[in-house]
Amino acid sequence: MPATPPDPKTRGYLIPIGGAEGKQKDSLILSRFVELCGEEDARILVIPTASMRSETGPEYMTLFEQLGARALCIPVEKREDAFQETMLNKLEEATGIFITGGNQLRLSTILGGTPVARTIRRRNAEGIPLAGTSAGAAIMSEHMIASGRSGPSPRESGVELAPGLGLTNRVIIDQHFSQRGRMGRLLSALSLNPFACGLGIDENTAAFMGPDGDLEVVGRGTVTVVDPAGLEHSSMSYVRKAQAVTLIGLKLHILAAGAHFNVETREARLA
């Protein structure tokens, strides 16, 4: 479960980004994130754990500084790093947290169950915005898509799930969605956990989710919302390995920039 905030209305924004977001000074997604973090008073902490590139953290630091914020980086590369007091102190000082892309299993295996993970959850509950791109988006939810088949249809064994950071239990997030044909694996994930909504986020697109559960789409692509609240039938429990799965009663929304969806009420609306 997500950490309990002192006041539910003060929970910080969650901003999953589908990857390949614009990395220029006029980036609409990152500029809006900086605004939420305090604009010129923002102190953004970059966590590049998912990436194997040593340049990733410094590149985002430079970009956020160009956007008017101050930025720091904590290179948590192994589990023991996530227990260090210096890392925790930097998290306490941040007004925003940004988790880069890469391999989400690196995030879950290095950060999972550590003081850094617990501090991230608490700081978001206290009101600190948290954004993540690609793998950094997938890790936000309680149930994280670790890998799976590309393609349009759900399959038995079509997805592998792992524990995420648990910043929300209302959604399961997939990224690079349209570009990599990931509808099938998102549907497979929802057939295993129909409690949550599925968010399939395109590249250069983000869902800005506020403390009331209302999310707004920002960027050039779309967010595909699959709502299984009305699911009447799923064959996932009895189909044979790799067979296609029948799902009856799903609701689908395709949301472009400015459209909204509330993960609490399950209602979609225009701006």
C-alpha positions as CSV (number, residue, x, y, z in Angstrom):
1,M,0.0,0.0,0.0
2,P,1.2,3.6,-0.6
3,A,2.5,5.4,2.4
4,T,-0.2,7.2,4.4
5,P,0.0,11.0,4.0
6,P,-0.7,13.4,7.0
7,D,-3.5,14.7,4.9
8,P,-4.7,12.9,1.7
9,K,-5.0,16.3,-0.1
10,T,-1.3,16.9,0.4
11,R,0.1,13.8,-1.4
12,G,2.6,14.7,-4.1
13,Y,2.0,14.4,-7.8
14,L,3.0,11.1,-9.5
15,I,4.1,11.7,-13.1
16,P,4.8,8.6,-15.1
17,I,6.4,9.4,-18.5
18,G,6.3,7.0,-21.4
19,G,10.0,7.5,-22.3
20,A,11.8,9.5,-25.0
21,E,10.5,12.7,-23.5
22,G,11.9,15.9,-25.0
23,K,15.2,16.8,-23.4
24,Q,15.3,20.5,-24.4
25,K,14.8,23.7,-22.5
26,D,11.3,23.9,-24.0
27,S,10.3,20.4,-22.9
28,L,6.7,20.8,-21.8
29,I,6.7,17.7,-19.6
30,L,9.9,18.4,-17.7
31,S,9.1,22.2,-17.5
32,R,5.8,21.4,-15.8
33,F,7.5,19.0,-13.4
34,V,9.9,21.8,-12.4
35,E,7.0,24.1,-11.8
36,L,5.4,21.6,-9.4
37,C,8.8,21.2,-7.6
38,G,9.0,25.0,-6.9
39,E,10.4,26.6,-10.1
40,E,13.5,28.6,-9.3
41,D,13.4,27.2,-5.7
42,A,13.2,23.6,-6.9
43,R,15.8,21.1,-5.6
44,I,15.3,18.0,-7.8
45,L,17.0,14.8,-6.9
46,V,17.8,12.5,-9.9
47,I,17.9,8.7,-9.3
48,P,19.6,7.0,-12.3
49,T,19.7,3.5,-10.8
50,A,17.9,1.9,-13.8
51,S,20.4,3.1,-16.3
52,M,23.7,1.5,-17.0
53,R,25.1,4.7,-18.5
54,S,27.2,6.8,-16.2
55,E,26.2,9.9,-18.2
56,T,22.4,9.6,-17.5
57,G,22.3,11.2,-14.1
58,P,24.6,14.2,-15.0
59,E,22.6,14.7,-18.2
60,Y,19.3,15.1,-16.4
61,M,21.0,17.3,-13.7
62,T,22.2,19.7,-16.5
63,L,18.7,19.7,-18.1
64,F,16.9,20.6,-14.9
65,E,19.4,23.3,-14.2
66,Q,18.8,24.7,-17.7
67,L,15.1,24.8,-16.7
68,G,15.9,26.9,-13.7
69,A,16.0,24.3,-10.9
70,R,18.8,23.1,-8.7
71,A,19.6,19.4,-9.2
72,L,21.5,16.7,-7.4
73,C,22.1,13.0,-8.2
74,I,22.3,10.0,-6.0
75,P,24.1,7.2,-7.9
76,V,22.5,4.2,-6.1
77,E,24.3,1.4,-8.0
78,K,24.1,-1.4,-5.4
79,R,21.8,-2.2,-2.5
80,E,24.3,-1.1,0.2
81,D,24.2,2.4,-1.4
82,A,20.5,2.6,-0.5
83,F,21.2,2.3,3.2
84,Q,23.7,5.3,3.3
85,E,22.7,8.2,5.5
86,T,24.0,10.7,2.9
87,M,21.5,9.4,0.3
88,L,18.7,9.7,2.8
89,N,19.7,13.2,3.7
90,K,19.6,14.3,0.1
91,L,16.1,12.8,-0.2
92,E,15.0,14.8,2.8
93,E,16.2,18.1,1.2
94,A,14.6,17.5,-2.2
95,T,11.5,19.3,-3.4
96,G,11.1,16.8,-6.3
97,I,12.4,13.4,-7.2
98,F,13.1,12.1,-10.8
99,I,13.7,8.4,-11.6
100,T,15.4,7.8,-15.0
101,G,14.8,5.1,-17.5
102,G,16.7,1.9,-18.0
103,N,16.0,-1.5,-16.6
104,Q,13.1,-1.6,-14.1
105,L,14.4,-4.8,-12.6
106,R,17.5,-2.9,-11.5
107,L,15.3,-0.5,-9.7
108,S,13.2,-3.2,-7.9
109,T,16.2,-5.4,-7.0
110,I,18.4,-2.5,-5.8
111,L,15.9,-0.2,-4.2
112,G,13.2,-2.6,-3.0
113,G,12.8,-2.8,0.7
114,T,15.6,-0.3,1.5
115,P,15.6,2.9,3.5
116,V,15.8,4.9,0.2
117,A,12.6,3.2,-1.1
118,R,10.8,3.9,2.2
119,T,11.9,7.5,2.2
120,I,10.8,8.0,-1.4
121,R,7.3,6.7,-0.4
122,R,7.1,8.9,2.7
123,R,8.3,12.0,0.9
124,N,5.7,11.6,-1.9
125,A,3.0,11.1,0.8
126,E,4.2,14.4,2.4
127,G,3.7,16.3,-0.9
128,I,6.9,15.9,-2.9
129,P,6.2,15.4,-6.7
130,L,7.8,12.3,-8.2
131,A,8.4,11.8,-11.9
132,G,9.8,8.8,-13.7
133,T,10.5,8.0,-17.3
134,S,10.2,4.6,-18.9
135,A,11.5,2.2,-16.2
136,G,11.1,5.0,-13.7
137,A,7.4,5.1,-14.6
138,A,6.9,1.4,-14.4
139,I,8.3,1.2,-10.9
140,M,5.8,3.6,-9.4
141,S,3.0,1.1,-9.1
142,E,2.5,-1.7,-6.5
143,H,2.6,-4.3,-9.3
144,M,5.3,-3.5,-11.8
145,I,5.5,-4.9,-15.4
146,A,9.0,-6.4,-15.5
147,S,8.8,-7.8,-19.0
148,G,6.4,-9.4,-21.5
149,R,5.4,-10.1,-25.0
150,S,4.8,-7.4,-27.6
151,G,1.7,-7.7,-29.6
152,P,-2.0,-6.7,-29.5
153,S,-3.6,-9.6,-27.6
154,P,-3.2,-10.9,-24.1
155,R,-1.6,-14.3,-23.6
156,E,-1.0,-16.8,-20.8
157,S,2.5,-16.1,-19.7
158,G,2.4,-12.9,-21.7
159,V,3.7,-10.8,-18.9
160,E,6.1,-11.0,-15.9
161,L,5.3,-8.9,-12.8
162,A,7.5,-7.8,-10.0
163,P,7.0,-5.6,-6.9
164,G,7.2,-1.9,-7.6
165,L,7.7,1.0,-5.2
166,G,4.0,0.9,-4.3
167,L,3.5,4.7,-4.7
168,T,0.1,3.8,-6.0
169,N,-2.0,0.6,-6.1
170,R,-4.6,2.1,-8.4
171,V,-2.8,1.6,-11.7
172,I,-0.4,-0.7,-13.5
173,I,1.8,1.3,-15.8
174,D,3.4,0.3,-19.2
175,Q,5.6,2.7,-21.2
176,H,6.7,3.1,-24.8
177,F,3.2,1.9,-25.3
178,S,2.1,2.5,-28.9
179,Q,5.7,2.5,-30.2
180,R,6.4,-1.0,-29.0
181,G,3.0,-2.6,-29.3
182,R,2.4,-3.3,-25.6
183,M,-1.3,-3.6,-25.4
184,G,-1.2,-7.4,-25.1
185,R,1.1,-7.4,-22.1
186,L,-0.8,-4.7,-20.3
187,L,-4.0,-6.7,-20.8
188,S,-2.2,-9.8,-19.5
189,A,-1.2,-7.9,-16.4
190,L,-4.7,-6.7,-15.8
191,S,-6.1,-10.2,-16.2
192,L,-3.9,-11.2,-13.3
193,N,-4.9,-8.1,-11.2
194,P,-8.2,-6.6,-12.3
195,F,-8.3,-4.4,-9.2
196,A,-6.1,-1.8,-10.9
197,C,-6.5,0.3,-14.1
198,G,-4.0,-0.1,-16.8
199,L,-2.1,3.0,-18.1
200,G,-0.3,2.5,-21.4
201,I,1.8,5.7,-21.9
202,D,3.2,6.7,-25.2
203,E,6.7,8.1,-25.7
204,N,7.0,11.9,-25.0
205,T,3.8,11.7,-23.1
206,A,3.1,11.9,-19.4
207,A,0.2,11.4,-16.9
208,F,0.2,14.1,-14.2
209,M,-1.7,12.4,-11.4
210,G,-2.7,14.7,-8.5
211,P,-3.5,13.8,-4.9
212,D,-7.2,13.3,-5.7
213,G,-6.4,10.6,-8.3
214,D,-7.2,12.9,-11.2
215,L,-4.6,12.6,-14.0
216,E,-4.1,14.9,-16.9
217,V,-2.4,13.9,-20.1
218,V,0.5,16.1,-21.2
219,G,2.7,15.6,-24.3
220,R,2.5,14.6,-28.0
221,G,1.1,11.0,-27.7
222,T,-1.8,9.4,-25.9
223,V,-2.4,7.6,-22.6
224,T,-4.4,4.4,-23.1
225,V,-6.5,3.6,-20.1
226,V,-7.9,0.1,-19.7
227,D,-10.5,-0.1,-16.9
228,P,-11.3,-3.6,-15.8
229,A,-13.9,-2.6,-13.1
230,G,-16.7,-4.2,-15.2
231,L,-14.7,-7.3,-16.2
232,E,-17.3,-10.1,-16.6
233,H,-15.1,-13.0,-17.6
234,S,-11.4,-13.8,-17.9
235,S,-10.0,-17.1,-19.2
236,M,-6.5,-16.5,-17.8
237,S,-6.9,-19.1,-15.1
238,Y,-7.5,-22.1,-17.4
239,V,-5.9,-21.4,-20.8
240,R,-2.8,-23.3,-21.7
241,K,0.7,-21.8,-21.9
242,A,1.0,-19.0,-24.5
243,Q,-2.6,-19.3,-25.5
244,A,-4.7,-16.2,-26.2
245,V,-6.9,-14.9,-23.3
246,T,-10.6,-14.0,-23.4
247,L,-11.5,-10.8,-21.5
248,I,-15.1,-9.6,-21.5
249,G,-16.3,-6.3,-20.1
250,L,-13.3,-4.1,-20.2
251,K,-13.6,-0.4,-20.8
252,L,-11.1,1.5,-23.0
253,H,-10.2,5.2,-23.1
254,I,-7.7,6.8,-25.5
255,L,-6.7,10.2,-24.0
256,A,-4.6,12.8,-25.8
257,A,-3.2,16.0,-24.3
258,G,-5.5,17.9,-22.0
259,A,-7.9,14.9,-21.4
260,H,-8.4,13.7,-17.8
261,F,-9.1,10.4,-16.0
262,N,-9.7,9.9,-12.3
263,V,-8.3,6.6,-11.0
264,E,-10.5,6.8,-8.0
265,T,-13.9,7.4,-9.7
266,R,-12.9,5.7,-13.0
267,E,-14.3,8.6,-14.9
268,A,-12.7,10.1,-18.1
269,R,-13.4,13.7,-19.2
270,L,-12.2,16.4,-21.5
271,A,-10.3,19.5,-20.1
